[in-house]
Amino acid sequence: MRKRRAHHPNAVHHRPVSLRHYIRYAALSWSRKAVHYWPDHARVRSLAKQRYYFVPLQYDGDAQITHHSRFGVNTRFLSELLQSFASHAPADTQLVIRQHPWSRGEQGHRAFIRGLALQLKIAHRLVFLVEGHTPTLVRNALGVVLINSTVGLQALEHMRPLKVLGQAVYERPDICFQGSLDAFWALLPAPDPAEVNAFLLQLRNLTQLPCNVYGARKEPLYWHLSDDSGGSR
């Protein structure tokens, strides 16, 4: 360790290294989870009868934003997203945005989203979630919009229209919408089932192992295209 530090004396870790920071982070994260868990899950159930688009946010500082997208930060993505939704999405639809789970212990984006939605006069059409069952949110959505997330793979498994605004391995013709975000809201082209199945099988067979870092020791692993009960964040 000392030798590595000597070779890189000016290196700065991309995350805080203070123990106090992580104690505060954990306290805020678990308290917010407790506060939002039941109300947000109830909201997810009520959304089953609504017409909505689902947007899972990335974690701030994630390489998917900083290195593999043109946004750099979530707020730029959110600005483009909300302005496009306000101008081009059908009037009877809602936008459901869910905070990344790792952001619970941090400032998050609720205030930013609320302020911009009020300016655009779409606050009544916007739902912000801290909690929420991902497969259910994906399955009942008209379409999914994201930067780059494993939620995109769930969208493909459920054959939901998908618009990717970052650089993702699954961002390819016949699987994801290749037009503009403005056009996506109304067109909502479904992915080609044959192309999706071929891609997911290739991804699993060549690059993946069936495991769950966060799962319980005896938790079953869902590894089939037809299964709707599993999924990662």
Secondary structure, 3 states (H helix, E strand, C coil): CHHHHHHCCCCCCCCCCCHHHHHHHHHHHHHHHHHHHHHHHHHHHHHCCCCEEEEECCCCCCHHHHCCCCCCCHHHHHHHHHHHHHHHCCCCCEEEEECCHHHCCCCCCHHHHHHHHHHHCCHHHEEEECCCCHHHHHHCCCEEEECCCCHHHHHHHCCCCEEECCCCCCCCCCCCCCCCHHHHHHHCCCCCHHHHHHHHHHHHHHHCCCCCCCCCCCCCCCCCCCCCCCCCC
